[in-house]
Amino acid sequence: MTVRLSATPLCLSMPIIVTLAAPPLQRAQERTSNFTAGPPCADARDAATRALHDLSPVGTRPVRLRIDHAFVLFRLGRTKEAQTSLDSALMLLGLTRGRLMTSAEREGIHTAIVDLRRCIGTSLAPALATLTVRTYEQDDRVPGGRGAPAPAGALVRIDETPVGRTGAGGIFTVRVPSGSLLVSAEIPPSEAGQVDVSLEPGGSGAVSVVLDSSKDVTEETPLVVAEAKGGVLSAASRTLTLRFIGPNGRVSTRKIDEINLLGPEGNIDEELTTMFTIADGAIVAIDPGKVIGIIRTRGAGPVVLSVQAFDSQGIIHASRVEFRME
C-alpha cells in the first residue's frame, strides 16, 4: 500500500491516535524480527528476507511482500493461506528477469522460501489476541485531530494484511496475532491512518485511528503481462493481457483507473486507458495489434506500463510492469 503515515506506541490503558510516519513494510519487518521470544518460524522468515536484502527492489519487492503476508497469515493460524502466499512468492520469483539477480542468488532465495514454507506447515502459531479498532474522521480544529467517528466500511489491515471492515460507529473487533502489530485503516481513495500496538497472547486491547483525508490510498500489487514469457512479448501476439497477482492468486479487476506507457525517465509517454477493457477479471487490450504498434514506435529498450485499477471490493491496485518486445 502506498500510504505513508506514522505510528505511535500504544499504552493499552489509553486509546491512541495516529500521527504521520515511516514505511509500514520496513517497520513491520523490524517488529517481526524483534519479538522477545520470537514466534515460531521467525528465524526462517528472517532468513528469507535477508536473502533478498541486498538485491534491487525492482522485481523483488513483490516477493518480499508475499513473504511478509505469509508470516502474518501464519500468526493468524491460517496455515494453508500462508503456504499459498509463499507459493505465490515462488511464482513471482520465477518471473523476475535474469538481470535482477544471479542464478546462485535466485537459488538461495528459493531455498529460503521453501524452508519457511516447511516451517509454517509443521509449527503451531502463538495464541491470538482480541483487538478493537475505532476509526475517526480527521478534524484539525481539535487537539490530536480526532473528529467524529468515521463511516462504516473502512478496510482494516494488520501488518498490511486485510482482516475486515469497520461497522456502525467506525468500529471493528477482530482476533489478531499476539505480539507487535501495525494496525491501519483506509477508505479509498484518500483516507488512511495507522498505529502500533503490542498485545499479549490471549489478551485484548483497543486503538483509535484517525483517517487523514489527504492520502493517496492504493495497494501495491504485482502486475504481469500474461503473454510475456520470460519478460519478452512477441510482436506477433494476438492478445495482450494484464493481471494483478495478489497473495492468494489473481486479483479480479472491476474497473480500470488508468494505464500509461512510460518514457525512459518515468514520465507518461502515452495514455492507453481507453485502449483496454475488463474481461473475466483481467485487463485486456481491445485491439492488441494497435497497442503493440504504439509500443513498437518507441524503439528498442524495455517497455514499462503503469496501471491502476479497482477490484470488486473497491481497493485500488497500482503497479508497473516491465518487458521487452521481440
N, C-alpha and C positions, 0 to 999 in steps of 0.2 A: 504494500500500500504506500503511496507516495505522500501521505500526510506527514508533515514534520512538526510534531508538537513536543511538549515536555512532560516530565513526570516528577512527582513529589513523593517522598517516602510516606508510608501510611502508618498512623497510630490507630489501632483498631478501636480505641475508645472514642475516637472522633472521626466524623466523615471528613474527607479531604477533597480539595478542589484542584482540578488540573490547571497547570500553567503551561508556558511554552518550552520545547527541549530537543534531545539527541535522537539519532536514527533508531527506531524501535528494533530493527533486526539485530544491530550490533549489541544493543543493551539486553535484548532477550538472550543472546548468546552468552554474554558476560554473566547474567544472572544464573542461567542454567549450569554454567561451569563452576559456580561458587556456592552450591548447596553446602551446608555444614557437613553433613554426612555423605551427600551426593546420592541422588536417586539411582536405582538400578539402570545400567547401560549408559550412565553419564560419561564414563571413560570412552566407551565405543563411539558415542555421539561426538565427543571432543576430538577423537582420532579422525573421524570422517571430515569434520570441519577444518582441522589442521591440514589435512591433505589438500584442501582447496585454498588454504590461506594465502599462499604466495602467487597464485595464478590470477590472471586478469579476470575482473568481474564480468566482462563481456562473454556471454555464453555460459559461464559457470554460476552466476548468481541464481538462476532458476534452480540449479541443483542444490545450492545451499538452502534455498527457501523450502524445498521439499524435505530436506533432512530435518530442518527445524520444525516443520509442520508435523512430520512423523513423530518427533520426540514429544511434542505436545499431546498428540493423539494417544501415544503410549501412556503418558502420565494420566490421561483421562480414562485409561483402562480399555481403550478402543484399539486392541492389538491388530486386528485384521486390517482396519483402515490405515493404521500406521505402516504396516508392511506394504499396503497398496501405494502409499505415498513414496516409500523407498523404491518400489518398482518403477514409479514414475520418474524418480531421480535417476535411476539407472538408464531408463529410456532416453531422458534428456541428455545424459552424459554421452550416450551413443550418438546423439545428433550434433554434438559440438564438433567444430571443424578442427582438422589436424593442426592448424597453425596456433591454436589456443593452448595446446599442451603436447608434451611428448608422449610416445606410447607408454613409456615407463610411468609417467605421471598419471596417465589415464588408468593404467592397470592398478596403480596404488590406490586411487580414489575408488575404483570399482570394488577392490578387495575390502576397503574400509566400510563402504556402504553395505556390502554383503554381510560383514561381521556384525554391523549394527542391526541389520535385519534379523540375523540369527539370535542375537542377544534379546531383542524385543520379543521374539517368538517363544523364548524359554524363560522369561523373567516375569515377576509379578510387580506391578506398579505400586507405589505407596498409596495409603488411604487418601480418599478425596476429602475436600472441604466444601463448605457452602458459602457462596458469596452473593450478596445483594448489591446490584448496581443501580444507582439513582442518577438519571441524566437531567441536566438543566440547560435552559437557553442562556446564552451569554447576555449580560447586561452590564455595560461599563459604568453605569451610574451608581452601582452598589459595590462595596468592598469585596474584593475577590472575584467580581464579575458574575456571581451566581444569581441568575434571574429566576423566572418561573420554571416549573417542571417542563421538560421537553415533551413534544408529542410522542405518542406511541410509534413504534416502528424502527427505532434506532438499532442498527446492527451492532451487536456486542462481540468483541473478539478477546480471546485470551492468548497472549503471546502470538498475535497475528492470525490465530485460528478462529473462524466464526463459531460461536456457540449458541446463538439465538438472538431474538429481538425483544426490545422493551415493550411492555404492555401499557395499560392505563396508568397515567401519572408519570410516565417515563421510567418505570421500574422494571427490573428483571432480576430474578433469583435463579441461580444455577449451581450445579455441582461442578467444582473445578479441581485441578490438581493442587495438592498442598505444596508449600514452598513459596519461592518468589515468583511473582507473575507481573506481566504488563497487561493492564486492562484498558481497552479502548472501545469507544463507541462512535458511530458515524451515521449521518444521514446524507446520502449523496444529493446534490453534487458538491456541497460546500460547507457542511457542518461536521466537526470532529473534535474529539478530545481524548486524552489518555492519562493514566495514573498508575503508580506502582502499588502493589500490596504484597504482604507476606502472610501466609496462613499456615497454621499447624495442621497436621494430619487429623482429620475428624473434627476440626474446628470450624469457626464461622467468622464472617466479617462483612463490612459494608464499605462501599466507596461512593463518592459523589464525583461525577464527571461533568464539567461544563463544556458544552459544544460550541467551540469557536466557529463563528459564522463566516470566516474569511479563508477557509482552507479549500484546496483542490483535492477532493476525495476520489482517488482511483485505486484500483487493485493492480499491482504489478504482476502480470500473469504471463508465463512463457507463451510465445507465439511461433507457430511453424507454418511453412508452406508445404502442404501435403505432397505436392508433385516434385519438390526439390530433394532429390535423393543425394545424400552426402553434401548437401548445401549447394547443389547445382540444379538449375531449372532448364529444361530443354526449350529452345526457342520454338520448337515444333509442338509443344504441349497444347492439347486441345481443351484443357481445363486449368483453372488457377484457383486454388482453394486455400483460405487462411483459417487456421484453427487455434484458439486459445486452449492450452493444456493446463487444467487445474490439478490439485493434489490427487484427486480421485479419477482423473481422466479428462476427456474432452469437456469443455465448457459449452453449454447450449446458449448460443448467442441469439438475442431477441431483436436488437436494433443497432445499426451502425451509427456511431457518432462522427468519426472522421477517419479517413485513410489518406495518407500523404506519401508521395515519393520524395525522399530526402536527398539533398545535394551533398557534396563532399564535406562541407562544413557543418552539416546537420540542419541546414536551412530547408524550408519547404520548396522543392523544385517543381512539383506538380501535384495538384489536388485531384485525388482519384475517387473520392467518396461516392459520387453518383454513378461510377462505373462498376459498383459491386452491389450485391443484394444478399439476403439471407436465405439459405436452403438447408433444411434439416439441421438447424442449429449452427451451421458453418457459414463463413463469409466467402462467397464465390463471385468470380468475375462474370458480369453479364455477357461480355464479348471478350473472352480471353485473348484472342488474336490482337485486338485493339490495344489492350493493356500491355501485352508483351511488346507490341510495336512501339509504344511510347517509351517503355523501359529501354529498348534497344537503341533508340535515338540518343540516349545519354552516353553512349560509348562503352568502352571496356571498363572493368573495375567492378567492385562489389555494388550490389543493389540493396538499398535499405528502405524498407517500408515502415512507417509509423502508423499504428492502428489503435483506435479507441472504440469500444462497443459495449452495449448494455447486455447483461444476461437476464434470465427470466425473473430474478429477484431484484432487479433494478441496480445491481452493482456494476460500476463502470470498470471494465478491464482495459488496461493500456500496456502496450509493449512495442518493441521494434524487432524486426526480423531482417537478417542479412543473408543474401545468397548471391550466386553468380549465374549468368546466362551463358549457355553454350549452344 
